[in-house]
Amino acid sequence: MEMEGAEHPHNENAGSDPHRDCSDETGEASAPVATEIMWPSYFEPGRYENLPNEVYHSANGISSTMLKDARISLMYYHGRHIAGTIPNEESDALLRGRIIHSYVLETDKFADEYAIPVPVPEYVVTTSSELIAIIKNTMPVCQH
């Protein structure tokens, strides 16, 4: 497929397997070559591998969300997706969808984009009342 007016550059290493031995004809190891993928400005129907999430969501086409909004009303669809006068609402479902997309399809970016919460140890002071109690129990009261 020929790409017209590519407007979504994306850097990626050629030879996507990082564990593969990269060597030239002489047998000497060579570093993977970084290439820049230029995504098409218009996507024809089909399957596109290694498509970054931001490129996917900025691509042409009609999403299931757009169809659901059009079923509510065409004015609502227009305000939300064409004119942009109705802001998108953040929801747990959208956040989970982005997290799952990143984890499954962009594994190499997941750790950079999302923090995994770590349990707070018992000994860590987390409230002001705990801190006040520690100060009162460990510091002597000054006399005037």
Secondary structure, 3 states (H helix, E strand, C coil): CCCCCCCEEEEEECCCCCCCCCECCCCCECCCCEEEEEECCCCCCCCCCCCCHHHHHHCCCCCHHHHHHHHHCHHHHHHHHHCCCCCCCCCHHHHHHHHHHHHHHCHHHHHHHCCCCCCCCCCCCCCHHHHHHHHHHHCCCCCC
